Amino acid sequence: MKKFLVTFIIFALFFSQLSYSQVVKAFVAGGANLAQVDGDQEVGFKKAGANVGIGAEVQINDIISTSIEANFNQKGAFQRGFYDTVPTGRYKLTLNYAEVPVMVHFTDPKGGLKAGIGFSYGRMVSSPTEECDRTDQSNYIIYNKPENYDASVLVSYADFVPQVAENKDYEYYEVIKEWNKNHSNINPNDFSVIASLSFSIWKKFKIECRYSYSLKSFRNVDYYRNGTVEQINGVDYYDDGPYLAFKRKEYNNTLTFRVIYVINERQVTKTKATQKMRAGELK
């Protein structure tokens, strides 16, 4: 969090120098995310999360502006389970980030519609939480598997997880869960590209729709299928012992809907009018 605050202060000082004699808008924003993770074999923006923060926008001219924000942003993935005697197929991943988005905006001077593009740096502010009941005796998910890992140990238990290797009562998927608990480290840094579209709804209030996608994966995943599995076009399967497996990389994929409140909207309007009058554009 300290690194995040220092980064924000540095950017704020930079923008304060850039914005000398320019128009600066301060704003607060709050809303919700609909998130998913590409590469986790689940489909749909089903994970809800919060997106709240503060920011400053520098008006370069009537069309172009730049902004910087400090946000709390929740990402992840969710899949509802199917219940028989025990829950199966349930999956929930929660990732909490402190983010600093930096963007360039282009405003339609007639309609007021604003489009933006930029990048953000996010740092995880709490340990990720994951609930996963997607594995069974013929379906394994292994996170961050080493290149030299021998999948035959999934059958023999040898040298896999020593603390449970001697207990033959453990099902294979319990061993996999123990592996993932110890080896499913997630990269705490998230670099994303952002695109946004916003418009005014009433006085100082605006609505914004935002889309962001990670530029780098946060975790590697190997999916295993026991026995013969019909191959899917475009998916790179490989043989690993008695298993058919394929590698994936996981990326954050997020839709955001926010309400933005511009704190000094009225003052900004007066300042712009004063600047034009001084420049001789108004009589």
Backbone hydrogen bonds, N-H to C=O, Kabsch-Sander energy under -0.5 kcal/mol:
donor,donor_aa,acceptor,acceptor_aa,energy
5,L,1,M,-2.4
6,V,2,K,-2.5
7,T,3,K,-2.4
8,F,4,F,-2.2
9,I,5,L,-2.4
10,I,6,V,-2.3
11,F,7,T,-2.3
12,A,8,F,-2.6
13,L,9,I,-2.5
14,F,10,I,-2.1
15,F,11,F,-2.6
16,S,12,A,-2.1
17,Q,13,L,-1.7
18,L,14,F,-2.3
19,S,15,F,-2.5
20,Y,17,Q,-1.1
22,Q,19,S,-3.1
23,V,59,Q,-0.9
25,K,57,E,-3.2
27,F,55,G,-2.3
28,V,261,Y,-2.0
29,A,53,G,-2.6
30,G,259,V,-1.9
31,G,51,N,-1.5
32,A,257,F,-2.1
33,N,49,G,-3.0
34,L,255,L,-2.9
35,A,47,K,-3.0
36,Q,253,N,-2.2
38,D,36,Q,-0.5
38,D,251,Y,-2.2
40,D,37,V,-1.2
46,K,35,A,-0.6
46,K,44,G,-1.7
47,K,35,A,-2.2
48,A,46,K,-0.7
49,G,33,N,-1.5
51,N,31,G,-1.9
52,V,72,F,-2.0
53,G,29,A,-2.4
54,I,70,A,-1.7
55,G,27,F,-2.4
56,A,68,I,-2.3
57,E,25,K,-3.1
58,V,66,T,-3.4
59,Q,23,V,-3.4
59,Q,57,E,-0.6
60,I,58,V,-0.8
60,I,64,I,-1.5
61,N,64,I,-1.9
65,S,105,H,-1.9
66,T,58,V,-2.3
67,S,103,M,-2.2
68,I,56,A,-2.1
69,E,101,P,-1.6
70,A,54,I,-2.5
71,N,99,E,-2.7
72,F,52,V,-3.1
73,N,71,N,-0.5
73,N,97,Y,-2.9
74,Q,50,A,-2.3
75,K,73,N,-0.5
75,K,95,L,-3.3
77,A,93,L,-1.9
79,Q,91,Y,-3.0
82,F,88,T,-3.4
84,D,86,V,-1.3
88,T,82,F,-2.4
89,G,133,D,-3.6
91,Y,79,Q,-2.2
92,K,131,E,-2.7
93,L,77,A,-2.9
94,T,129,T,-2.6
95,L,75,K,-2.7
97,Y,73,N,-2.9
97,Y,95,L,-0.5
98,A,123,R,-2.6
99,E,71,N,-2.7
99,E,97,Y,-0.5
100,V,121,Y,-2.2
102,V,119,F,-3.1
103,M,67,S,-2.1
104,V,117,I,-2.7
105,H,65,S,-3.4
106,F,115,A,-3.2
107,T,63,I,-2.7
108,D,113,L,-2.8
112,G,108,D,-2.7
114,K,198,S,-2.8
115,A,106,F,-2.6
116,G,196,S,-2.2
117,I,104,V,-2.2
118,G,194,I,-2.1
119,F,102,V,-2.0
120,S,192,S,-2.1
121,Y,100,V,-1.3
122,G,190,D,-2.8
123,R,98,A,-2.4
124,M,188,P,-2.4
125,V,96,N,-2.0
126,S,96,N,-0.7
129,T,94,T,-1.6
131,E,92,K,-2.7
133,D,90,R,-3.4
136,D,139,N,-2.0
139,N,136,D,-1.0
140,Y,224,Y,-1.7
142,I,222,D,-2.7
143,Y,141,I,-0.5
144,N,220,N,-2.6
149,Y,146,P,-1.4
151,A,149,Y,-0.7
153,V,150,D,-1.5
154,L,151,A,-2.0
155,V,152,S,-1.5
156,S,152,S,-1.8
157,Y,153,V,-2.5
160,F,157,Y,-1.6
161,V,157,Y,-0.5
164,V,161,V,-2.0
165,A,161,V,-1.2
166,E,162,P,-0.6
167,N,164,V,-1.1
168,K,166,E,-1.0
170,Y,167,N,-1.4
174,E,171,E,-0.9
175,V,171,E,-1.3
176,I,172,Y,-2.1
177,K,173,Y,-2.2
178,E,174,E,-1.8
179,W,175,V,-2.2
180,N,176,I,-2.8
181,K,177,K,-2.1
182,N,178,E,-1.3
182,N,179,W,-0.6
183,H,179,W,-1.9
184,S,180,N,-1.7
185,N,183,H,-0.6
187,N,218,F,-2.2
190,D,122,G,-2.7
192,S,120,S,-2.2
192,S,190,D,-0.5
193,V,213,Y,-2.3
194,I,118,G,-2.9
195,A,211,Y,-2.4
196,S,116,G,-2.4
197,L,209,C,-2.3
198,S,114,K,-2.8
199,F,207,I,-1.9
201,I,205,F,-2.3
202,W,205,F,-1.4
205,F,202,W,-2.8
206,K,260,I,-2.4
207,I,199,F,-2.7
208,E,258,R,-2.6
209,C,197,L,-2.9
210,R,256,T,-2.8
211,Y,195,A,-2.9
212,S,254,T,-2.4
213,Y,193,V,-1.9
214,S,252,N,-2.2
215,L,191,F,-3.6
216,K,191,F,-0.6
218,F,250,E,-2.3
219,R,250,E,-0.7
221,V,248,R,-2.8
222,D,142,I,-2.6
223,Y,246,F,-2.6
224,Y,140,Y,-2.8
225,R,244,L,-2.1
226,N,138,S,-1.8
227,G,242,P,-1.2
235,V,232,I,-2.0
237,Y,235,V,-1.3
238,Y,245,A,-3.4
240,D,243,Y,-2.7
243,Y,240,D,-1.6
244,L,225,R,-2.4
245,A,238,Y,-3.0
245,A,243,Y,-0.6
246,F,223,Y,-1.7
247,K,236,D,-0.6
248,R,221,V,-3.0
250,E,219,R,-2.5
251,Y,38,D,-2.1
253,N,36,Q,-2.2
254,T,212,S,-2.5
255,L,34,L,-2.6
256,T,210,R,-3.1
257,F,32,A,-2.5
258,R,208,E,-2.6
259,V,30,G,-2.7
260,I,206,K,-2.9
261,Y,28,V,-2.9
262,V,204,K,-2.4
262,V,260,I,-0.6
263,I,26,A,-2.2
263,I,261,Y,-0.7
264,N,26,A,-0.8
265,E,262,V,-0.9
268,V,264,N,-2.4
269,T,265,E,-1.9
270,K,266,R,-2.0
271,T,267,Q,-2.5
272,K,268,V,-2.4
273,A,269,T,-2.0
274,T,270,K,-2.3
275,Q,271,T,-2.4
276,K,272,K,-2.1
277,M,273,A,-2.1
278,R,274,T,-2.5
279,A,275,Q,-1.5
280,G,277,M,-1.4
281,E,276,K,-2.8
282,L,276,K,-0.8
